[in-house]
Amino acid sequence: MIYKEYDVFLFDLDGVIYIGDKALPEAVSSLKRLREEKKSIRFLTNDPCVTRETIVKRLHKLGFSASIDEVITSGWATADYLVKAGIKKAYILGNDQLKSEIRKAGIDLEEDLAEAVVIGWDNNITFQDIHKAVNLIRCGASFIATNGDKTFPTAKGPAPATGAIVEAVKTGADKEPIIIGKPESSIFEKVLESFEDKERCVMIGDTPETDIIGANRMGIASILVSDQNTLFPVEHDFRNPDVVIRDLKYLFDSEIKIEVREKPDYQWTEQVKAGVAGIIIKESSSVLLMKRADNGQWGIPSGHVEPGESVEQAIIREIKEETGLTVKVSKMIGVYSDPSSQTFIYPDGRVSHFITNCFQCEVIGGTLKKSTEEALEIRYFNIHELPENLLPMHPRWLEDALAQKDLAFIR
Ligand SMILES: [Mg+2]
């Protein structure tokens, strides 16, 4: 029985506990039973239009017991984030409940000199509001979104949600937002800070893209509530839960077991990009490495393919920019795609998984610089004395290059 495996149950609300103003079948009795079993319960919602008090009242009305400390909304988690970030003034695109949640945290809601712009949801958001938000972000205000949900379900089909406004501001400001709600980590960290043993926590939700990805990223078990058992075909897809149940009574079904899959050690991303890397070997035993300015680690020159370029053109350009050397491509060493070592998180929060085409290159001109904008230091290393903080995937690439016999071109 699933319920015996966990002490802390994190529930999504819409689609798991209730839909609109109706409790879902088996939800009231199942939560009652969990409480009788002395389990901890938390409710996590991305809905930025409600305060925690409103959620508690709604739960009580539907027959659930709930206290304010058990409710985490994306709006409340956003207010907490603003306080921790030391923000005093914020401009809010959201409804009165979001504004009141943020004001209660001690933040002034002023457009003038706002240090942060917060995007939530309000039916009356206008083009002028979006324009103001864009101007503030372009002048340096932080860009924060309560959540990134693209749509929400209505009787007439999906309606645009917060994510639609976030995209409009993002396009206008040409900046990525910090998103607080599921599947991002801020909201989960806020909940899990009160619990020590993550292995005893489970997330139960109905949306793979928010509830399940979020749980997988945090390394906690996940249960999808759905009447369909279709999973995503790639085994490591972060949208796949550890088990699917039809409703909450199955938490107590002796036939249903949860097998928690090993949590991947890389960030989930939908962005797969083409990368290039170039190995330059001198006198059969030295390889050119650069100490990267972005993370301080040593690596072979590498980068990504720009639109309009072939992979060969890309590596020639990258090596020129990063080292000052002019090279020609001698041969391909391999194509590498290991997600554990080739998924990168940029300072602005974007994540990309690189498929890297690795070439052996020959120097035909240029002058080797000591450092460049991309490299703190550039020099040849003996292949038997490589630096310790070498990017984790590069030893294998170098090994593959050295294993190929045709080294006649080496100068
Ligand atoms: Mg839901």
Boltz pocket constraint, residues with backbone or C-beta under 6 A from the ligand:
constraints:
  - pocket:
      binder: B
      contacts: [[A, 12], [A, 13], [A, 14], [A, 15], [A, 16], [A, 205], [A, 206], [A, 207]]
      max_distance: 6.0
